[in-house]
Each structure stands twice: as C-alpha cells, then as structure tokens.
Amino acid sequence: MKARDVMSTPVFVVSPEDTVAHARRLMVRHKISRLPVMENGRLTGIITKKDIAYRLRQGEPAWRRRPLDRIPVGALMTEHPAVVSPDEGIRQIARLFVEKIISSVPVVDAGAVNGIVTKTDLMKSVLVRALRCPAGDVMEDVAVVSRYHSLDHVIGVMRERNDKVLVVDDDGAPAGIITETNLAFFDDEPKLSGVIGKDVTIQRRREADGPGGQGLLVVAAVTAEDLMTSPVITVPAETPLPDAIALMGKHHVNSLVVMEKNTLAGILKRDDIIKEVAK
C-alpha cells in the first residue's frame, strides 16, 4: 500500500494570519487534529491540536496564553513539516512517524498538497491487520497524575513524556485519561483565561485519619479531573492485538489501559502499534 491508498482528502488548510480560534473551529467541525498552513499557494507549516494544547502552560510566554482569537496560526505552527509523495510506502511512513515523533505528513505532488496521512490512516493498512501478538507484548508504561493535579502539572508531564497521561484515584485505580485533544478542545476558555494559577480550597475526606475524618485540600482551579475523559477502556494483557485494535475502533479511542490481575500494567497506544509496523 502507498500513501495515495490511505491518505485523507480533502485537506482543510489555514493561513499563517488566521487565528488559532479559527483553526480550532475547523478541527472540531471536521473532526481532525491538524491543518496544513498555506501561504501564497505554498506549504509553509502545519498546526496540530498538540500545538494548541501546550500553549496553556504557565511557564510559556504570556502571549501564548492569550485567548485563541488573538493568537495567529503562524505563531504556533511547526514550520517546514515533513512531507511524502503519493507513492511513498506505508512502512516508510510509519518509520518517519517514529523517527521524527510526528503524527501526520502532508502528501505533496508537484508542489500541491493532495492529501494527508495520519496515524489513524495507517491503522487501516494491511500491515496493521497482520499483527498477531498480545497487547502485553506491545504496551508501554504510562505516566500518571492524580485527579487533583493542576493543569500546569498535567501539561508539564505530557510535554516531558510527549504523551498522554492516565488519571488515577487515590487507590491507584484508573479514573480517566488526558490527551492533547482534551487540552486543545477544552471548552471552558473563560475559565482557562481567567483563573489559571489561582487555587481553591475544598473539603476532602481523609481516610488515613479514620472514618469520617475531614480535611482541607488546596487544589488548582483547573485540575486533571476537569480535563479527563472517563471512563477508561481497559483490556487484559493477554488480549490478542487484533481484538484490541477492534476495541479501539468500536469506542473511537487510540489507546487502551492494560490490566494484569486487576493491577495497572501499562497502556497500549496507536503509537505502539505503528512502531510494530515500522520494524
């Protein structure tokens, strides 16, 4: 299979002068996660949901935390993105994703953007359907945060790992998952703009102090619990990979939490499957 066999079309594009708010609206409307950036008919960059998500961290310059309708796409986009030709092979594209740590490549022919290949597109290939190992052989460890961790902490962990994070309860049980999508498309922009960095005090039961014990806990105004997707879809470690992939498709997710004897063992991600294809 070649790029032309799996690429997505049509390709929605933005210009460097468009606002990030406009780019995000296009992503939401068309259920996509990235947009090529075109200037004078030429591909100059790409903006993804990750670029939008990470702008929220407090340590970033103040302008990156302005409302989305005041930030131009050109300020957040990645310049000079990797591209492939329509005849590029699927395994070579998978290797490109792994080597460059990217999630998509525009398909360019004679200077024109004909389509875009994403990780979701690669999951349609016969190379993925041929995988037969159990989920436990492909999974990797997962970064975890608590329900009460701040937005800034969550983004810090995600950037350090370049990955999603699992939200766990006090007993370590999976409670939810946070991806770049959760951050980029969080729909409470006024809350993000107005209260990032402010803390609030809530009452929380302290089981360690005995039944009924009450205590005060200071938590950030926007916490992991506000952002996470729940419930988490789990599978046993021995689940055959084709069954796990089918479960991802059924629930429209790109990761599954892997459990072993009711204990968190790791996470199986679309990225891990693509790494197998790239070998």
N, C-alpha and C positions, 0 to 999 in steps of 0.2 A: 504494500500500500504506500501511496505517496501523499504529500501534503494536500494536493488537489482533491484526494479522495475523502479526506476527513475535515478539511477546513470549514469554518463557519462563514457564511455570507448572508445578507450583505454586511459590509463593515460600516459601523457608525463611527464618525470621526468628529473631532473638535479642533479648534484653532488655539494657538497659544494665548490669544487675547480673550477667549471665552472664560467665563467664571467657573470655578470649581463647582459651584452650586448647579450650574447648567450641566456640567459633565456628570455629576452625581444623579441628576434627574434622568439623564439619558440611560445611565446604568440601571437605575431602578425600573424605568419604563420598559426597557428591552431585556431585563434580567441578564445583564452582562457585567463583567468585572473589570474591563479595561477598554480604553479608547485610543486608537492611534491619533497623534496630533499632526495635522497637516498645515503647511504654510506655503502659499503660492503653488499649490499642487504637488508639493514635495513633503515626504515623510520626515518630520524633524524630531519626533519624540513619541512617547506613549505615557498615558496616565492610568494608574490602576487603583483599585479600591484600597490597596495597601498604602499607596502614596497619600490618599485622603485620610486613612485611619491614623497613621503615625503623626499627622500634623498636630494632634491634640496633646502631645506630651508637654508637660510644663517646662521641661528643660530646653525645648525648642525655642527659636526666636519668637518674639511676641507676634510678628506678622503672620506666622504660620498658624497661630491660634485665633486669628480674626474670623468673623463669620464667613461662611463659604462664598457668599455673594460679593465679597470684597477681595478674594484671592484669585488671581489669574491662573489658568491652567499651566502656563509657561513657568510659573514659579515652583510647581510641584512635580512636573513631568520628568521622566527619565529621558535624557537626550540620546540620540544615535542608538536606537534599540537594535538588537539583533534581528535579522530578517532571514527568510528562506525562500527558495524558488518553489514553484508549484510541483517540481519533480523531486524535491527532497524526500528521502525515505523516512518512514515513521521511527525506526530505531535511531537514526541520526538525530532526529528532532528530540527524541527522548533524552539522548545523551547531551544535547545542547541545553535542555532544561536543567539537567542535573549539574552540568559543569558551570553554567552561568547563574544558577539559582534563580531562574525565571519561570514564569507560569504561562507564557504565551509568546508567539512570534508572528508578526505580520508576514503574509505570503505576498511577495513582490515580484512582478514580471514586467520587464521593460520600464521600470520606474513607477508603475501603477500598483496600488495595493488591491489585490484581487480577493483577499480573504484573510482570515486569521486562524491560527491553530492554537488551541488552548489545551490544558491538561484534560479537561472534560472531553474534548475531541479525541485525544489519544486513547481515552478509555473505550472508545468504540472499535479500536483496531483488533484484528485477529491475534496480534501478539499478546494482548491482554487476556483475551479469551482462552489462550493456550496455557496460561499459568495454572498450576495444579497443587502447589504447596499449601500447607495450613497457614492460617493467619498468624499463629505464633512464630513462624519462621521468618516472617516479613516485617512484623511490627517493630516499633522502636519505643524507647522510653518517652514519657510525656511530662512536660513542665506543669506544675500545679500551683494554684493560688487558692486562697480561701474566699468565701462569699464576701468578706468584709474588706478585702484588699482594695486599695484605691485605683482609680482609672490610671493614674500616673505609674503606679507599680505594675499594673497589668501590661501596659504598653512597654514598659522597660523590660519585662520578662520576654514579651513577644519579640521585641527587637533583638534582644540578646540571643535568643534561640532561632530567630527568623521563622517563627512557627506559632501555631495556635496554642492556647493553654486550656487545661482542664480545671474547672472549679470544683472544689471538694467541700463536703460538710465537715463538721468538727471531728467526726469519726472516720474521716478519710474516704467516705463513700462518694462516688461521682454525683455531682449536683447539676452540672451544666458545662457548656463548652463555649469559649470565646474565640472567634476568628476575626480576620481583618474585615469580613463582611459586617460583623456585629458592630465594630467600631466605625467603619466608613458610613454605614447606613443607620446609625443610631438616630432616632427621630425626635430627640429632645434637644435640639440645637440651643434653645434659650437656656436650658439648664447647664449645658456644657459651657456656654459662653459666659454665663453669669456666676457660676458657683465652683468652677474648678479651683481646687486648692483650699476651699473652705471645708471645715469639719463640722459634723453634728454629733451630738451625744444621744445615744439611745439606751434603753434598758434591755439587758440581755440576761437570760437565765444562766447562772454559773453552776453547772452540775458538780464541778470539783469541790464546791463549798458545801455540798449536801443538797438534798431535795428542797426545792423551793427557794434556794439561795438566789438573790437578785444582785446585780451589779451594773455599773455604768460602763459603757464601752464607747470610746470615741472612734468614729468611722468617717471616712471621706464622704463628701456629699454625693459623689457618683462612685459606686462600688462595682465590683465584679458581678454581684448579684443583679444589678440593674442592666448589665450588658449581655449576660449569658443567654444562650439558647438551651432550653430544657424541655423534656428530659433528654438524657444522653442515651444513644443506641449502643448496646453492648453485645459482644459475642464471646463465646468461649475460645480459648487459644487454639483448640484443635479444629475449629471451623475451616472447611476447605475454602481456598481463596475464591473460587467461582461463586460459592454461596455468599461469601462476604461481599463480593462485588455486586451481586444481585440485591443484597440487602441495602447497600448504599444507594442503588438506583431506585429501589422501592420507596425509600424515605427521603430521597433527594438530598443526601449528605455526601461529603467527601472524606469522612473519617468515622471510624468505629472504635469505641473503647473496648480493649481486650481484657477479659477477666479470667482468672485461673483460681478455681476453688473459692469463689466469692471474694477474691482479692484482686485489686488493680494490678494488672501485669504490664500494660503498655497501651499503645494506640496504633491502629492500622490506618494509614492515610493513603489517599490517592497518590501522594508523592512517593510513598514506599513501593507502590505497585509500578509506577513509572520507572523507578530505579531498577526494578527487576527487568523491565522491558529494555532498558538501556544497556544491560550487561552483554 
